[in-house]
Amino acid sequence: MTEIEQKTGMTDAECEYWDEYITNPENPVHLGPNLIKLGVKPGFAHDYLPLNKLDSDVTEYLRKQAAAFHKSQIEIINDIVREKLAVTA
C-alpha cells in the first residue's frame, strides 16, 4: 500500500482522476457554506448540515437549547414539532 493509499483510502489512479476532475474548469465544484465561518468546529458538521437553510436567529436558538438540554439540534426540533402535534391533536 502506497503512502497516498494509506492517507486517503484511494489508489494513485483514483487520486489522479479526482485531481484532474476537480481542477478541470469544465467540471465546476459547487462548495457548500463555509462551516468554519458559521462557527461549526471540524468533526461536528453532522449536527449542522440539515440546518444550513435556517435563519441565524433560529439556529442560535437551537444551538443554545441543544447545549442546555444536552441534545442534538435535530432532537430539539423533534421535541418542538411533537409538542405542536400534541397541541393540535
NUTIMAR-57242 format. One record per residue (C-alpha): residue number from 1; z, x, y. Coordinates in steps of 0.1 Angstrom, whole numbers, plus 5000, padded with zeros to 4 digits. Layout:
BEGIN
+--------+------+------+------+
: kolmar :   zz :   xx :   yy :
+--------+------+------+------+
:    NUM :    Z :    X :    Y :
...
+--------+------+------+------+
END
This chain:
BEGIN
+--------+------+------+------+
: kolmar :   zz :   xx :   yy :
+--------+------+------+------+
:      1 : 5000 : 5000 : 5000 :
:      2 : 4990 : 5014 : 5034 :
:      3 : 5012 : 5016 : 5064 :
:      4 : 4993 : 4987 : 5081 :
:      5 : 4997 : 4966 : 5050 :
:      6 : 5034 : 4972 : 5050 :
:      7 : 5038 : 4964 : 5087 :
:      8 : 5015 : 4933 : 5088 :
:      9 : 5012 : 4920 : 5053 :
:     10 : 4974 : 4922 : 5057 :
:     11 : 4949 : 4946 : 5043 :
:     12 : 4930 : 4970 : 5065 :
:     13 : 4899 : 4948 : 5062 :
:     14 : 4918 : 4917 : 5073 :
:     15 : 4933 : 4936 : 5103 :
:     16 : 4898 : 4948 : 5113 :
:     17 : 4884 : 4913 : 5110 :
:     18 : 4911 : 4898 : 5132 :
:     19 : 4909 : 4926 : 5157 :
:     20 : 4872 : 4921 : 5161 :
:     21 : 4876 : 4883 : 5162 :
:     22 : 4902 : 4883 : 5189 :
:     23 : 4886 : 4909 : 5211 :
:     24 : 4851 : 4892 : 5209 :
:     25 : 4846 : 4872 : 5241 :
:     26 : 4827 : 4846 : 5221 :
:     27 : 4860 : 4836 : 5204 :
:     28 : 4884 : 4828 : 5232 :
:     29 : 4920 : 4829 : 5223 :
:     30 : 4940 : 4799 : 5235 :
:     31 : 4975 : 4810 : 5241 :
:     32 : 5004 : 4785 : 5244 :
:     33 : 5030 : 4786 : 5271 :
:     34 : 5048 : 4818 : 5278 :
:     35 : 5080 : 4811 : 5259 :
:     36 : 5098 : 4841 : 5273 :
:     37 : 5093 : 4828 : 5309 :
:     38 : 5106 : 4794 : 5297 :
:     39 : 5138 : 4811 : 5285 :
:     40 : 5131 : 4810 : 5248 :
:     41 : 5145 : 4840 : 5230 :
:     42 : 5124 : 4856 : 5203 :
:     43 : 5132 : 4840 : 5169 :
:     44 : 5142 : 4807 : 5185 :
:     45 : 5107 : 4792 : 5192 :
:     46 : 5111 : 4767 : 5163 :
:     47 : 5137 : 4750 : 5184 :
:     48 : 5114 : 4746 : 5214 :
:     49 : 5078 : 4743 : 5204 :
:     50 : 5078 : 4705 : 5198 :
:     51 : 5094 : 4701 : 5232 :
:     52 : 5069 : 4720 : 5254 :
:     53 : 5054 : 4689 : 5268 :
:     54 : 5087 : 4675 : 5282 :
:     55 : 5096 : 4680 : 5318 :
:     56 : 5121 : 4706 : 5328 :
:     57 : 5150 : 4681 : 5335 :
:     58 : 5147 : 4666 : 5300 :
:     59 : 5145 : 4700 : 5283 :
:     60 : 5175 : 4712 : 5303 :
:     61 : 5195 : 4681 : 5293 :
:     62 : 5185 : 4686 : 5256 :
:     63 : 5194 : 4722 : 5257 :
:     64 : 5229 : 4715 : 5272 :
:     65 : 5236 : 4687 : 5247 :
:     66 : 5224 : 4708 : 5218 :
:     67 : 5248 : 4736 : 5228 :
:     68 : 5277 : 4712 : 5235 :
:     69 : 5274 : 4695 : 5201 :
:     70 : 5262 : 4725 : 5181 :
:     71 : 5230 : 4706 : 5171 :
:     72 : 5193 : 4713 : 5175 :
:     73 : 5174 : 4697 : 5203 :
:     74 : 5155 : 4676 : 5177 :
:     75 : 5188 : 4663 : 5163 :
:     76 : 5198 : 4653 : 5199 :
:     77 : 5165 : 4634 : 5203 :
:     78 : 5171 : 4617 : 5169 :
:     79 : 5205 : 4606 : 5180 :
:     80 : 5193 : 4592 : 5212 :
:     81 : 5164 : 4573 : 5195 :
:     82 : 5188 : 4560 : 5168 :
:     83 : 5211 : 4548 : 5195 :
:     84 : 5183 : 4530 : 5213 :
:     85 : 5172 : 4514 : 5179 :
:     86 : 5207 : 4502 : 5172 :
:     87 : 5210 : 4485 : 5206 :
:     88 : 5176 : 4467 : 5202 :
:     89 : 5183 : 4456 : 5166 :
+--------+------+------+------+
END
